[in-house]
């Protein structure tokens, strides 16, 4: 038996995995969002790079997750007062 104590993982909602309305790519985006600790860089640019896709595609997938109630996206003004940071709240069950 191998020692997996250094393996990092995240939990993904079984409800989401079995939801036939949500695309496979949106489910991958959900898993990626779940894998980031709170406060880390979950910008569209960073998420798109991690999944090797365009920013527009990443944004569309997040919109899909929002439409089905699995993610809530909030824009927060950054401390510099000039820029915005996007915060994501991920739900284990659909909120709709």
C-alpha positions as semicolon CSV with decimal commas, in nm:
position;residue;x (nm);y (nm);z (nm)
1;X;0,000;0,000;0,000
2;X;0,143;0,338;-0,095
3;X;0,146;0,646;0,124
4;X;-0,086;0,911;-0,026
5;X;-0,052;1,163;0,258
6;X;0,089;1,429;0,024
7;X;-0,189;1,393;-0,237
8;X;-0,416;1,694;-0,261
9;X;-0,774;1,645;-0,374
10;X;-1,111;1,812;-0,375
11;X;-1,466;1,686;-0,341
12;X;-1,706;1,730;-0,630
13;X;-2,080;1,711;-0,584
14;X;-2,235;1,385;-0,703
15;X;-2,549;1,583;-0,784
16;X;-2,352;1,794;-1,030
17;X;-2,175;1,494;-1,182
18;X;-2,511;1,330;-1,251
19;X;-2,683;1,647;-1,374
20;X;-2,744;1,583;-1,745
21;X;-2,814;1,951;-1,812
22;X;-2,458;2,056;-1,724
23;X;-2,192;2,003;-1,991
24;X;-1,880;1,797;-1,926
25;X;-1,661;2,106;-1,970
26;X;-1,867;2,297;-1,713
27;X;-1,822;2,005;-1,472
28;X;-1,444;2,029;-1,526
29;X;-1,462;2,403;-1,449
30;X;-1,660;2,327;-1,132
31;X;-1,395;2,075;-1,021
32;X;-1,121;2,331;-1,085
33;X;-1,309;2,596;-0,885
34;X;-1,348;2,347;-0,599
35;X;-0,977;2,270;-0,604
36;X;-0,870;2,625;-0,527
37;X;-0,851;2,732;-0,163
38;X;-1,047;3,041;-0,067
39;X;-0,856;3,358;-0,141
40;X;-0,648;3,214;-0,425
41;X;-0,635;3,354;-0,779
42;X;-0,950;3,226;-0,947
43;X;-0,953;3,489;-1,220
44;X;-1,106;3,399;-1,554
45;X;-0,761;3,438;-1,709
46;X;-0,605;3,191;-1,464
47;X;-0,893;2,941;-1,485
48;X;-0,884;2,949;-1,866
49;X;-0,508;2,887;-1,866
50;X;-0,543;2,591;-1,630
51;X;-0,802;2,428;-1,857
52;X;-0,622;2,530;-2,179
53;X;-0,911;2,732;-2,320
54;X;-0,994;3,088;-2,418
55;X;-1,116;3,330;-2,153
56;X;-1,449;3,363;-2,333
57;X;-1,500;2,987;-2,310
58;X;-1,412;2,983;-1,940
59;X;-1,653;3,269;-1,874
60;X;-1,929;3,090;-2,068
61;X;-1,877;2,772;-1,862
62;X;-1,900;2,967;-1,538
63;X;-2,218;3,132;-1,667
64;X;-2,356;2,785;-1,736
65;X;-2,279;2,681;-1,378
66;X;-2,445;3,002;-1,253
67;X;-2,754;2,935;-1,466
68;X;-2,794;2,590;-1,308
69;X;-2,731;2,720;-0,956
70;X;-2,394;2,558;-0,880
71;X;-2,181;2,875;-0,874
72;X;-2,232;3,236;-0,770
73;X;-1,997;3,499;-0,913
74;X;-1,942;3,831;-0,734
75;X;-1,726;4,120;-0,845
76;X;-1,548;4,291;-0,555
77;X;-1,353;4,615;-0,577
78;X;-0,983;4,550;-0,517
79;X;-0,801;4,735;-0,237
80;X;-0,650;4,977;-0,492
81;X;-1,003;5,099;-0,567
82;X;-0,946;5,089;-0,943
83;X;-0,979;4,720;-1,028
84;X;-1,225;4,445;-0,955
85;X;-1,162;4,092;-0,832
86;X;-1,404;3,811;-0,909
87;X;-1,504;3,592;-0,618
88;X;-1,673;3,256;-0,671
89;X;-1,900;3,077;-0,430
90;X;-1,938;2,708;-0,516
91;X;-2,241;2,513;-0,401
92;X;-2,253;2,133;-0,356
93;X;-2,619;2,132;-0,468
94;X;-2,806;2,342;-0,719
95;X;-2,960;2,648;-0,559
96;X;-3,242;2,667;-0,814
